[in-house]
Amino acid sequence: MSFWTRLLGNGDKKYSLNDGVMFDTWYIVLPAILTVIGLIAIYSSSIYVSVEKFGTETHYMLRQLGYCVISIFIFMVLLNVSTKRWYDWGRWKIVLFVAVLSLLVVFVGRDINGAKRWLSLGFCNIQPSEFMKLSLILFVSGYIQRHHDEINSIWCNILVAIPIAIFLFILMLQRDMGTMVIIGAILMVTLFIAGMQWKVIFTAGVLSLIGVLLLIQDPYRMGKITSFYNPFESRTGTGFQLCMSLIAIAKGGLWGQGLGNSEIKLSYIPEPHTDFIMSIVSEECGFIAVLVVFILELMLIVRGFMMGFEALSSKTDRNYFHGFCAIGISTWFGVQCIINMGVICALFPTKGLTMPFISYGGTSLISSVMAVCILLRISYERKCSYFNRIRKAQMRYKQVNKRSHEGGRQVAGNDNKILNS
């Protein structure tokens, strides 16, 4: 931790006393803008698929709008939950709850393309692995808060590895390679910043790599891995999606062909409103629109990292739970954005990872909103803590001045008595 403290400095963030807003409004503005862009993109990209399956153009857009309403309700409720309660829940309760849901998926979940990731509730499907990311961030952040002075002890390493190993095993049973990669990236970044020894991080990386290698033994997944090198060689097989994605990006150019004018979404890409939605955005609105989305995501990610590092390097209000929650959530969004953008450009194999706030999916949107709600709560509590310190300092200053004035009046009174005598 000392390395990061020296690198980032010990200064505390200063807030304006004239600012009446007690939280970082960017954590509301940026997700709201991205969600609205996502609704437009989902409607445009899913028209053909929606008409073909349900006889209406707005099926997927209206469902996503419903998920937005649910997310807003969850946001308003969780905004009143303090980080101390998140800290308590993150010790074991959330981890156990998500682990049980994920195990249910293994036994009674829906099997799609050889992967069991969805639990059917009748009116909708949920993907518990989306909540794994947030639950592990809360667990690891709380664990570092409690044991930051002994983070390199053997017993400490064993305890933090138990839930991680359980989740990775469940993900192997679900054959969810994408979530394994995200969780691995979050853990490596978090534990590295926490100061854990390289040999432990390296061992965790090797074990994760072994898990990925076991998953890709399946011929279908091996085809996906090999096809991204040159997707046009297997354009009628596993490289079909990547070929169509590259064609869509090429057709869009700088400014695009116009909103709603995509041709690739006409059954050339299966489910174009999910993983490959940015390909349709690129074709219809061009590289400029993709760049705008990426900049908005980047702004959200950078603000999260800045708040996390400030919480770790603060002299007066250091809080490891705040810091590592913010860093873990920012890493999650950052890695997922990079992989999603890399997949549509054939830089990475297809992994089934959504673009945060843009792609269709209720579980993805709700888990992302919950993560942003935690960031907003952290910013609120840190600003309140700053103002409380200022108020206490002002009160102490007034008390000192009052005592000095009283002492001065007493000395003056004694002098007058001497003169009168």
Contacts in CASP RR format, 6 or more apart in sequence:
PFRMAT RR
TARGET T0000
AUTHOR 0000-0000-0000
METHOD contacts of the structure
MODEL  1
MSFWTRLLGNGDKKYSLNDGVMFDTWYIVLPAILTVIGLIAIYSSSIYVS
VEKFGTETHYMLRQLGYCVISIFIFMVLLNVSTKRWYDWGRWKIVLFVAV
LSLLVVFVGRDINGAKRWLSLGFCNIQPSEFMKLSLILFVSGYIQRHHDE
INSIWCNILVAIPIAIFLFILMLQRDMGTMVIIGAILMVTLFIAGMQWKV
IFTAGVLSLIGVLLLIQDPYRMGKITSFYNPFESRTGTGFQLCMSLIAIA
KGGLWGQGLGNSEIKLSYIPEPHTDFIMSIVSEECGFIAVLVVFILELML
IVRGFMMGFEALSSKTDRNYFHGFCAIGISTWFGVQCIINMGVICALFPT
KGLTMPFISYGGTSLISSVMAVCILLRISYERKCSYFNRIRKAQMRYKQV
NKRSHEGGRQVAGNDNKILNS
1 148 0 8 1.000
1 193 0 8 1.000
1 194 0 8 1.000
1 195 0 8 1.000
1 312 0 8 1.000
3 195 0 8 1.000
4 193 0 8 1.000
4 309 0 8 1.000
4 312 0 8 1.000
4 313 0 8 1.000
5 312 0 8 1.000
5 313 0 8 1.000
8 309 0 8 1.000
8 310 0 8 1.000
8 312 0 8 1.000
8 313 0 8 1.000
9 313 0 8 1.000
10 313 0 8 1.000
10 314 0 8 1.000
10 315 0 8 1.000
11 313 0 8 1.000
11 314 0 8 1.000
11 315 0 8 1.000
12 310 0 8 1.000
12 314 0 8 1.000
12 315 0 8 1.000
12 316 0 8 1.000
12 317 0 8 1.000
12 386 0 8 1.000
13 310 0 8 1.000
13 314 0 8 1.000
13 382 0 8 1.000
13 386 0 8 1.000
14 386 0 8 1.000
15 383 0 8 1.000
15 386 0 8 1.000
15 387 0 8 1.000
17 387 0 8 1.000
17 390 0 8 1.000
22 380 0 8 1.000
22 383 0 8 1.000
22 384 0 8 1.000
23 376 0 8 1.000
23 377 0 8 1.000
23 379 0 8 1.000
23 380 0 8 1.000
23 383 0 8 1.000
24 303 0 8 1.000
24 307 0 8 1.000
24 375 0 8 1.000
24 376 0 8 1.000
24 379 0 8 1.000
26 299 0 8 1.000
26 300 0 8 1.000
26 303 0 8 1.000
27 300 0 8 1.000
27 303 0 8 1.000
27 372 0 8 1.000
27 375 0 8 1.000
27 376 0 8 1.000
27 379 0 8 1.000
28 376 0 8 1.000
30 296 0 8 1.000
30 299 0 8 1.000
30 300 0 8 1.000
30 303 0 8 1.000
31 300 0 8 1.000
31 357 0 8 1.000
31 368 0 8 1.000
31 369 0 8 1.000
31 372 0 8 1.000
33 296 0 8 1.000
34 293 0 8 1.000
34 296 0 8 1.000
34 297 0 8 1.000
34 300 0 8 1.000
34 356 0 8 1.000
34 357 0 8 1.000
34 358 0 8 1.000
35 68 0 8 1.000
35 357 0 8 1.000
35 365 0 8 1.000
37 293 0 8 1.000
37 296 0 8 1.000
37 357 0 8 1.000
37 358 0 8 1.000
38 64 0 8 1.000
38 277 0 8 1.000
38 357 0 8 1.000
38 358 0 8 1.000
38 359 0 8 1.000
39 61 0 8 1.000
39 64 0 8 1.000
39 65 0 8 1.000
39 68 0 8 1.000
40 259 0 8 1.000
41 273 0 8 1.000
41 277 0 8 1.000
41 280 0 8 1.000
41 281 0 8 1.000
41 358 0 8 1.000
42 60 0 8 1.000
42 61 0 8 1.000
42 64 0 8 1.000
42 273 0 8 1.000
42 277 0 8 1.000
42 359 0 8 1.000
42 360 0 8 1.000
43 57 0 8 1.000
43 58 0 8 1.000
43 60 0 8 1.000
43 61 0 8 1.000
44 259 0 8 1.000
44 260 0 8 1.000
44 262 0 8 1.000
44 265 0 8 1.000
44 280 0 8 1.000
44 284 0 8 1.000
45 262 0 8 1.000
45 265 0 8 1.000
45 272 0 8 1.000
45 273 0 8 1.000
45 277 0 8 1.000
45 280 0 8 1.000
45 281 0 8 1.000
46 59 0 8 1.000
46 60 0 8 1.000
46 61 0 8 1.000
46 265 0 8 1.000
46 272 0 8 1.000
46 273 0 8 1.000
46 360 0 8 1.000
47 57 0 8 1.000
47 260 0 8 1.000
47 265 0 8 1.000
48 265 0 8 1.000
48 266 0 8 1.000
48 267 0 8 1.000
49 60 0 8 1.000
49 265 0 8 1.000
49 267 0 8 1.000
49 271 0 8 1.000
49 272 0 8 1.000
49 273 0 8 1.000
50 56 0 8 1.000
50 57 0 8 1.000
50 58 0 8 1.000
50 59 0 8 1.000
50 60 0 8 1.000
50 61 0 8 1.000
51 57 0 8 1.000
52 267 0 8 1.000
53 59 0 8 1.000
60 273 0 8 1.000
60 360 0 8 1.000
63 124 0 8 1.000
63 360 0 8 1.000
64 360 0 8 1.000
64 361 0 8 1.000
64 362 0 8 1.000
64 365 0 8 1.000
67 361 0 8 1.000
67 362 0 8 1.000
67 365 0 8 1.000
67 366 0 8 1.000
68 365 0 8 1.000
70 362 0 8 1.000
70 366 0 8 1.000
71 362 0 8 1.000
71 365 0 8 1.000
71 366 0 8 1.000
71 369 0 8 1.000
72 369 0 8 1.000
74 366 0 8 1.000
74 369 0 8 1.000
74 370 0 8 1.000
74 373 0 8 1.000
75 369 0 8 1.000
75 370 0 8 1.000
75 372 0 8 1.000
75 373 0 8 1.000
78 370 0 8 1.000
78 373 0 8 1.000
78 374 0 8 1.000
78 377 0 8 1.000
79 373 0 8 1.000
79 376 0 8 1.000
79 377 0 8 1.000
81 377 0 8 1.000
82 377 0 8 1.000
82 381 0 8 1.000
83 321 0 8 1.000
83 322 0 8 1.000
83 325 0 8 1.000
83 374 0 8 1.000
83 377 0 8 1.000
83 378 0 8 1.000
83 381 0 8 1.000
86 138 0 8 1.000
86 325 0 8 1.000
86 374 0 8 1.000
86 377 0 8 1.000
87 138 0 8 1.000
87 142 0 8 1.000
87 145 0 8 1.000
87 321 0 8 1.000
89 138 0 8 1.000
90 135 0 8 1.000
90 138 0 8 1.000
90 139 0 8 1.000
90 142 0 8 1.000
91 139 0 8 1.000
91 142 0 8 1.000
92 139 0 8 1.000
94 131 0 8 1.000
94 134 0 8 1.000
94 135 0 8 1.000
94 138 0 8 1.000
94 139 0 8 1.000
95 135 0 8 1.000
95 136 0 8 1.000
95 139 0 8 1.000
95 163 0 8 1.000
97 135 0 8 1.000
98 128 0 8 1.000
98 131 0 8 1.000
98 132 0 8 1.000
98 135 0 8 1.000
98 167 0 8 1.000
99 163 0 8 1.000
99 166 0 8 1.000
99 167 0 8 1.000
99 170 0 8 1.000
101 119 0 8 1.000
101 126 0 8 1.000
101 128 0 8 1.000
101 131 0 8 1.000
102 128 0 8 1.000
102 129 0 8 1.000
102 132 0 8 1.000
102 167 0 8 1.000
102 170 0 8 1.000
102 171 0 8 1.000
102 174 0 8 1.000
103 170 0 8 1.000
104 119 0 8 1.000
104 128 0 8 1.000
105 116 0 8 1.000
105 117 0 8 1.000
105 118 0 8 1.000
105 119 0 8 1.000
105 128 0 8 1.000
105 129 0 8 1.000
105 174 0 8 1.000
106 116 0 8 1.000
106 170 0 8 1.000
106 173 0 8 1.000
106 174 0 8 1.000
108 119 0 8 1.000
109 116 0 8 1.000
109 118 0 8 1.000
109 119 0 8 1.000
109 120 0 8 1.000
110 116 0 8 1.000
110 117 0 8 1.000
110 118 0 8 1.000
110 119 0 8 1.000
110 120 0 8 1.000
110 125 0 8 1.000
112 118 0 8 1.000
113 220 0 8 1.000
114 175 0 8 1.000
114 218 0 8 1.000
114 220 0 8 1.000
115 174 0 8 1.000
115 175 0 8 1.000
115 176 0 8 1.000
116 173 0 8 1.000
116 174 0 8 1.000
116 175 0 8 1.000
117 127 0 8 1.000
117 129 0 8 1.000
117 174 0 8 1.000
117 176 0 8 1.000
118 125 0 8 1.000
118 126 0 8 1.000
118 127 0 8 1.000
119 125 0 8 1.000
119 126 0 8 1.000
119 127 0 8 1.000
119 128 0 8 1.000
124 362 0 8 1.000
125 363 0 8 1.000
126 362 0 8 1.000
126 363 0 8 1.000
127 363 0 8 1.000
127 364 0 8 1.000
128 363 0 8 1.000
129 171 0 8 1.000
129 174 0 8 1.000
129 176 0 8 1.000
129 179 0 8 1.000
130 179 0 8 1.000
130 363 0 8 1.000
130 364 0 8 1.000
130 366 0 8 1.000
130 367 0 8 1.000
131 363 0 8 1.000
131 367 0 8 1.000
132 167 0 8 1.000
132 171 0 8 1.000
132 179 0 8 1.000
132 183 0 8 1.000
133 179 0 8 1.000
133 182 0 8 1.000
133 183 0 8 1.000
133 186 0 8 1.000
133 332 0 8 1.000
133 367 0 8 1.000
134 329 0 8 1.000
134 332 0 8 1.000
134 367 0 8 1.000
134 370 0 8 1.000
134 371 0 8 1.000
134 374 0 8 1.000
136 163 0 8 1.000
136 164 0 8 1.000
136 167 0 8 1.000
136 183 0 8 1.000
136 186 0 8 1.000
136 187 0 8 1.000
137 186 0 8 1.000
137 190 0 8 1.000
137 324 0 8 1.000
137 325 0 8 1.000
137 328 0 8 1.000
137 329 0 8 1.000
137 332 0 8 1.000
137 371 0 8 1.000
138 325 0 8 1.000
139 163 0 8 1.000
140 160 0 8 1.000
140 164 0 8 1.000
140 187 0 8 1.000
140 190 0 8 1.000
140 191 0 8 1.000
140 324 0 8 1.000
141 190 0 8 1.000
141 320 0 8 1.000
141 321 0 8 1.000
141 323 0 8 1.000
141 324 0 8 1.000
141 325 0 8 1.000
141 328 0 8 1.000
142 320 0 8 1.000
142 321 0 8 1.000
142 324 0 8 1.000
143 159 0 8 1.000
143 160 0 8 1.000
144 151 0 8 1.000
144 190 0 8 1.000
144 194 0 8 1.000
144 320 0 8 1.000
144 321 0 8 1.000
144 324 0 8 1.000
145 319 0 8 1.000
145 320 0 8 1.000
145 321 0 8 1.000
145 324 0 8 1.000
147 153 0 8 1.000
147 156 0 8 1.000
148 194 0 8 1.000
148 320 0 8 1.000
150 156 0 8 1.000
151 194 0 8 1.000
151 195 0 8 1.000
151 196 0 8 1.000
152 195 0 8 1.000
152 196 0 8 1.000
152 197 0 8 1.000
152 200 0 8 1.000
157 196 0 8 1.000
157 200 0 8 1.000
161 204 0 8 1.000
164 183 0 8 1.000
164 187 0 8 1.000
164 204 0 8 1.000
167 183 0 8 1.000
168 180 0 8 1.000
168 183 0 8 1.000
168 207 0 8 1.000
168 208 0 8 1.000
168 211 0 8 1.000
171 177 0 8 1.000
171 179 0 8 1.000
171 180 0 8 1.000
171 183 0 8 1.000
172 180 0 8 1.000
172 211 0 8 1.000
172 214 0 8 1.000
172 215 0 8 1.000
175 215 0 8 1.000
175 218 0 8 1.000
175 221 0 8 1.000
177 212 0 8 1.000
177 215 0 8 1.000
177 216 0 8 1.000
177 221 0 8 1.000
177 351 0 8 1.000
178 339 0 8 1.000
178 351 0 8 1.000
178 352 0 8 1.000
178 353 0 8 1.000
179 353 0 8 1.000
180 208 0 8 1.000
180 211 0 8 1.000
180 212 0 8 1.000
180 215 0 8 1.000
181 212 0 8 1.000
181 335 0 8 1.000
181 339 0 8 1.000
181 351 0 8 1.000
182 332 0 8 1.000
182 335 0 8 1.000
182 336 0 8 1.000
182 339 0 8 1.000
182 353 0 8 1.000
184 204 0 8 1.000
184 205 0 8 1.000
184 208 0 8 1.000
185 331 0 8 1.000
185 335 0 8 1.000
186 328 0 8 1.000
186 331 0 8 1.000
186 332 0 8 1.000
186 335 0 8 1.000
187 204 0 8 1.000
188 201 0 8 1.000
188 204 0 8 1.000
188 205 0 8 1.000
189 327 0 8 1.000
189 328 0 8 1.000
189 331 0 8 1.000
190 324 0 8 1.000
190 327 0 8 1.000
190 328 0 8 1.000
190 331 0 8 1.000
191 200 0 8 1.000
191 201 0 8 1.000
191 204 0 8 1.000
192 201 0 8 1.000
193 312 0 8 1.000
193 324 0 8 1.000
193 327 0 8 1.000
194 320 0 8 1.000
194 324 0 8 1.000
215 221 0 8 1.000
216 222 0 8 1.000
216 225 0 8 1.000
220 238 0 8 1.000
223 234 0 8 1.000
223 238 0 8 1.000
224 238 0 8 1.000
224 239 0 8 1.000
224 349 0 8 1.000
224 350 0 8 1.000
225 349 0 8 1.000
226 234 0 8 1.000
226 238 0 8 1.000
227 233 0 8 1.000
227 234 0 8 1.000
227 237 0 8 1.000
227 238 0 8 1.000
227 239 0 8 1.000
227 242 0 8 1.000
227 349 0 8 1.000
228 239 0 8 1.000
228 242 0 8 1.000
228 346 0 8 1.000
228 347 0 8 1.000
228 348 0 8 1.000
228 349 0 8 1.000
228 350 0 8 1.000
231 239 0 8 1.000
231 240 0 8 1.000
231 242 0 8 1.000
231 243 0 8 1.000
231 246 0 8 1.000
231 346 0 8 1.000
232 239 0 8 1.000
232 243 0 8 1.000
234 240 0 8 1.000
235 243 0 8 1.000
241 269 0 8 1.000
241 270 0 8 1.000
241 276 0 8 1.000
241 350 0 8 1.000
242 343 0 8 1.000
242 346 0 8 1.000
242 350 0 8 1.000
244 264 0 8 1.000
244 268 0 8 1.000
244 269 0 8 1.000
244 276 0 8 1.000
244 279 0 8 1.000
245 264 0 8 1.000
245 269 0 8 1.000
245 276 0 8 1.000
245 279 0 8 1.000
245 343 0 8 1.000
245 344 0 8 1.000
245 345 0 8 1.000
245 346 0 8 1.000
246 345 0 8 1.000
246 346 0 8 1.000
247 264 0 8 1.000
248 262 0 8 1.000
248 264 0 8 1.000
248 269 0 8 1.000
248 279 0 8 1.000
248 280 0 8 1.000
248 282 0 8 1.000
248 283 0 8 1.000
249 279 0 8 1.000
249 282 0 8 1.000
249 283 0 8 1.000
249 287 0 8 1.000
249 344 0 8 1.000
249 345 0 8 1.000
251 257 0 8 1.000
251 263 0 8 1.000
251 264 0 8 1.000
251 283 0 8 1.000
252 282 0 8 1.000
252 283 0 8 1.000
252 284 0 8 1.000
252 286 0 8 1.000
252 287 0 8 1.000
253 282 0 8 1.000
253 286 0 8 1.000
253 287 0 8 1.000
254 286 0 8 1.000
254 287 0 8 1.000
254 288 0 8 1.000
255 285 0 8 1.000
255 286 0 8 1.000
255 288 0 8 1.000
256 282 0 8 1.000
256 283 0 8 1.000
256 284 0 8 1.000
256 285 0 8 1.000
256 286 0 8 1.000
256 287 0 8 1.000
256 289 0 8 1.000
257 283 0 8 1.000
257 284 0 8 1.000
258 284 0 8 1.000
258 285 0 8 1.000
259 284 0 8 1.000
259 285 0 8 1.000
260 284 0 8 1.000
261 284 0 8 1.000
262 272 0 8 1.000
262 280 0 8 1.000
262 283 0 8 1.000
262 284 0 8 1.000
263 283 0 8 1.000
264 272 0 8 1.000
264 279 0 8 1.000
264 280 0 8 1.000
264 283 0 8 1.000
265 272 0 8 1.000
265 280 0 8 1.000
265 283 0 8 1.000
269 276 0 8 1.000
269 279 0 8 1.000
269 280 0 8 1.000
272 279 0 8 1.000
272 280 0 8 1.000
273 280 0 8 1.000
273 359 0 8 1.000
273 360 0 8 1.000
274 352 0 8 1.000
274 354 0 8 1.000
274 359 0 8 1.000
274 360 0 8 1.000
274 361 0 8 1.000
275 340 0 8 1.000
275 343 0 8 1.000
275 350 0 8 1.000
275 352 0 8 1.000
275 353 0 8 1.000
275 354 0 8 1.000
275 359 0 8 1.000
276 343 0 8 1.000
276 344 0 8 1.000
277 355 0 8 1.000
277 358 0 8 1.000
277 359 0 8 1.000
277 360 0 8 1.000
278 290 0 8 1.000
278 293 0 8 1.000
278 340 0 8 1.000
278 341 0 8 1.000
278 344 0 8 1.000
278 355 0 8 1.000
278 358 0 8 1.000
279 344 0 8 1.000
281 289 0 8 1.000
281 290 0 8 1.000
281 293 0 8 1.000
281 358 0 8 1.000
282 289 0 8 1.000
282 290 0 8 1.000
282 344 0 8 1.000
290 341 0 8 1.000
293 355 0 8 1.000
293 358 0 8 1.000
294 337 0 8 1.000
294 341 0 8 1.000
297 333 0 8 1.000
297 334 0 8 1.000
297 337 0 8 1.000
297 355 0 8 1.000
297 356 0 8 1.000
297 357 0 8 1.000
298 337 0 8 1.000
300 330 0 8 1.000
300 333 0 8 1.000
300 372 0 8 1.000
301 330 0 8 1.000
301 333 0 8 1.000
301 334 0 8 1.000
301 337 0 8 1.000
302 330 0 8 1.000
304 326 0 8 1.000
304 327 0 8 1.000
304 329 0 8 1.000
304 330 0 8 1.000
304 375 0 8 1.000
305 326 0 8 1.000
305 327 0 8 1.000
305 330 0 8 1.000
307 322 0 8 1.000
307 323 0 8 1.000
307 326 0 8 1.000
307 375 0 8 1.000
307 378 0 8 1.000
307 379 0 8 1.000
307 382 0 8 1.000
308 322 0 8 1.000
308 323 0 8 1.000
308 324 0 8 1.000
308 325 0 8 1.000
308 326 0 8 1.000
308 327 0 8 1.000
308 330 0 8 1.000
308 378 0 8 1.000
309 323 0 8 1.000
309 327 0 8 1.000
310 382 0 8 1.000
311 317 0 8 1.000
311 318 0 8 1.000
311 319 0 8 1.000
311 320 0 8 1.000
311 322 0 8 1.000
311 323 0 8 1.000
311 326 0 8 1.000
311 378 0 8 1.000
311 382 0 8 1.000
312 318 0 8 1.000
312 320 0 8 1.000
312 323 0 8 1.000
312 324 0 8 1.000
312 327 0 8 1.000
316 389 0 8 1.000
317 382 0 8 1.000
317 385 0 8 1.000
317 386 0 8 1.000
317 389 0 8 1.000
319 382 0 8 1.000
322 378 0 8 1.000
322 381 0 8 1.000
322 382 0 8 1.000
323 378 0 8 1.000
325 374 0 8 1.000
325 375 0 8 1.000
325 378 0 8 1.000
326 375 0 8 1.000
326 378 0 8 1.000
329 371 0 8 1.000
329 372 0 8 1.000
329 374 0 8 1.000
329 375 0 8 1.000
332 371 0 8 1.000
333 356 0 8 1.000
333 368 0 8 1.000
333 371 0 8 1.000
336 353 0 8 1.000
336 354 0 8 1.000
336 355 0 8 1.000
336 356 0 8 1.000
337 355 0 8 1.000
337 356 0 8 1.000
339 348 0 8 1.000
339 351 0 8 1.000
339 353 0 8 1.000
340 353 0 8 1.000
340 354 0 8 1.000
340 355 0 8 1.000
340 359 0 8 1.000
341 355 0 8 1.000
342 348 0 8 1.000
343 349 0 8 1.000
343 350 0 8 1.000
343 351 0 8 1.000
343 352 0 8 1.000
343 353 0 8 1.000
354 360 0 8 1.000
354 361 0 8 1.000
354 364 0 8 1.000
356 364 0 8 1.000
356 368 0 8 1.000
357 365 0 8 1.000
357 368 0 8 1.000
END
